[in-house]
Amino acid sequence: MTPNLCIIFNPVAGARRRTRLYTALDVLYGLGVQFELLETSAPGDAEKLARLAAHKDRIVVAAGGDGTIAEVAAGLEGTSALLGLLPLGTANVFALEMAVPLNPKEAARALLLGRSTCVYPGLLKRGDASDRLFIQMVGVGLDAVVVHRLPPGLKRAFGKAAYVMQTLRDLTSHPFNSFKVNVDGQQLEPSGLVVTKGRFYAGRFEIAPSADPREADFHVLSLYQHHMIDALKHAAAMSLGRLPMLSSITLQRGHEIEVFGADLPVQADGDAAGSLPIRIRPALRPLRVVVP
């Protein structure tokens, strides 16, 4: 039976992504696949639309980047619906993790010919606010500062290069203050932190070689940076795939993570996610994802 597809797309992403979306839709149309296309108009809409679309045996497709995928995944939490991916984002880290093709035509075919696998998202808790589901990572430190300050127009215009430009802007003034982290009872005081479900960061850069989204635990990368030179060394090591080998880095598994600091910004799946303190734990139930 032909899969029942509901595709959720964020039109704010720009004309380039809409063109790539239509390329994928042309493939589905050519194969005689019926689908429903829903567009968001405000933050949080993707989660609401996904929750409404989460009927039995339906594939709910997130057409966008990691932030859109996380919103759709949050709407599917606790349901039997499958999450499909049409990666149209800047870094597409989760799609790379799941080996989903970045080519829109190939990604569309994978929705129809693929299989499903179960992954465990993470839950981010801030004070009395509701849990925020994330599918790839949470960051604290310089990368979170960059995400919070990056102008949306710059991101739409330059893609990945916008993050490099904003990082260079923030690098010279960033104080690299340390903060407190508790990983299953172990106390740490890094100046940068990435709590990840998968291997990749900012695209295909491997920062946690043994991480697997199908496992409930997280991999916790703590960065000990004191000034700009340290951050540049870490960036160079990451580009060479050697970041976890540095002595100024620790990498460990963890199940429950708490992070404390003086209102330091937090990013989740590349989107601004408030500030410290936060608590991170695995989702109670796995999420079914369509993969090639």
Disulfide bonds with the S-S distance in Angstrom:
none
